[in-house]
Amino acid sequence: YQRNILSTVYDGDVKNRQKFCFYMAETITPKLSAHHYLDGDSVEAEIRQLIGDTQHALDVTDNDVIIFGENGVIFAGPECTKHETLLVSYVMLRGREEFSFNVFRKLETITTALQKIEKDLTRVHETPHMLRQCQMRLANMTTDVYRLGEAVRHMELACDTPVIVFGETDEPSEPIYGNTNYYALNTKSSKRLHHALDINSLSDSIRVRIHGCVMNLRANEDLLRTLERGAMELTRNRRHRIIDNTKTALEVTREYMEHENVRQTSWLLTWLYAGLFGFRFIDRFVGTWSIPESVSFITKKIRYPLIWNLPIVWIVMSLGMWCTLFAACVFLHILYTNRYDGFIESTATMRHKVCVNTLLRFLKLKREVGQQQVVASGFHGTQVTHITYTDVSTFDSYRARVTLTVDSMHGYLLKTRIRIAKSKTIPGTMFPYELDERLLADLGLNKVLLDGALTAKLRAAQSKVASKILLVRAVGNAATREVTLTALTVADLRAQISAKFCYRVRNLVRVVAVTYIDEKTVDEELIQSDAQVVALRPFQRLNVV
């Protein structure tokens, strides 16, 4: 029960959830005053390994010190056992605060998922399986909302009982029951520590956060019930529509049989039985009935009025032929889908100088060449043309469909699009970023590009002398650090980032360039080649793992 709730709150990553640590010791080496532990040097670095980023420190007494961090707290001094009750209560409240934050985050995620399901329910008539997918997602959301409701209920009960009670004497004046602790404020050090921890403010903050979780949970429950009723109504309407359409088709067939000859009627009956057989065959695997009718309906409406006066042997043989043809079509469809569903695609925008006459001679060597004029302006304007052809030799053994957008009036290559169809079950041998390099190399080899040598010289010179400053952020860390590159290569980039973040180079998994297109759209590109490093802009943002 508890594992299921934790798995829901932390999205299955329970083992790596954030924990708040408490370290208590009678002595600490070296023995310093509180502000000397936050010196920003080696002493503070050692403390950060235990409790994360340090926040502040306090001298409780001349011999006792407490240090607060982002992920824990350290208390060192001979009076540590005396203040253990207060410190443990503080740690309990910090853990409760962290858990309530994760519950609220999960509730916000569920709200977003339910809103997406609400949009999908309005499009159930566009896709046959959309309603079934929405029902399955609603079932999963129901389980998550129930588990989060249990977590919120337990947190509410925990807030009703105080964690610790304070008094002026060593023993409480009234007996205390349950899990509530007692702490005496009868010394200067106890009052000083009580003021530093500020237990009451922390409890009030947690109570407000839990109240927010309760309101969010109720809103999610109301939205979930509304979506379930809507999905149920859509299912009921679809079932009634299928029944009405089936009955109408059978009545029309029966009337047609009474006025037409037997041969045409046999064809109609064959198609009708083939459809019913196909639905029944699929329903055996799906588990639901597309035509929710009893056997008596088939017997009274089809078998008695339709079969008895017709050659049933011919109908059975025809059905067998149709089943064989259906199986062959399914096999060919699966084979075709497997062959053409997988693809490798790359689109790039550029401005390269080209020789139009050489390009036309180059296209004569290609297959399935097509040309479409898109934009044509005045005498001094532009004439943009889409040129499409099939290339079977440039991209290894792949057959690629290449589209070039060319300003044929001024001789500029503006855009390229390369698409390779492949089997989706067989891994590709090329990455998308390699396609543009192969295409430009092919155009340069055939002397279509006029600025290929100049571009290569400029890039070589830039990679030798230019230095760039990049903004790098590690995943899970909000801080951004500046990294300076002198040699524009992948090896130098990884080495500089590793040195900046105190990593080993072999522990650096990947480097991703991040580009913010607008407020909601972020483009990410994995850095794997020296050409990508050269193309990075100054102050480009990178994420590292």
KAPEBEL-V643290 format. One line per field, one symbol per residue. ss: DSSP state (H for helix, E for strand, - for the rest). psi: psi as a letter, one per 40 degrees, with the letter a starting at -180 (. if undefined). A space follows every 50 residues. Layout:
ss->???
psi->???
This chain:
ss->-HHHHHHHH-----------EEEEE--------HHHHH---HHHHHHHHH H--EEEEEE-----EEEEE--EEEEE-------HHHHHHHHHHHHHHHHH HHHHHHHHHHHHHHHHHHHHH--------HHHHHHHHHHHHHHHHHHHHH HHHHHHHHHH---EEEE-------------EEEE---HHHHHHHHHH-HH HHHHHHHHHHHHHHHHHHHHHHHHHHHHHHHHHHHHHHHHHHHHHHHHHH HHHHHHHHH--HHHHHHHHHHHHHHHHHHHHHHHHH--------HHHHHH HHHHHHH----HHHHHHHHHHHHHHHHHHHHHHHHHHHHH-EEEEEEEEE EEEE-HHHHHHHH---EEEEEEEEEE------EEEEEEEEE--------E EEEEEEE----EEEEEEEEEEE---------HHHHHHHHHHHHHH---E- -HHHHHHHHHHHHHH--EEEEEEE------EEEEE----HHHHHHHHHHH H---HHH---EEEEEE-----EEEEE---HHHHH------EEEE-
psi->dddddddddefegddeihihihhhidihhihiidedefeeaddddddddd eahidiihhdadehihhhideaihhhiefdddeddddddddddddddddd dddddddddddddddddddddefdedhdeddddddddddddddddddddd ddddddddddhidihiieidiidiihiaehihhhgeiddddddddddfdd dddddddddddddddddddddddddddddddddddddddddddddddddd dddddddeeiidddddddddddddddddddddddddeihdggiidddddd ddddedddeigddddddddddddddddddddddddddddediihihhiha gihihdddddddddeiifhihhhdhhaadeaighhhhhihheddgbeihi hhhhhhgedefhhdiihhhhhiheehiieiideddddddddddddefdhe fddddddddddddddiiihihhhiheheihihhhhdhgiddddddddddd efiideehdihhhhhhdadehhhhhhheidddddehiifhhihi.
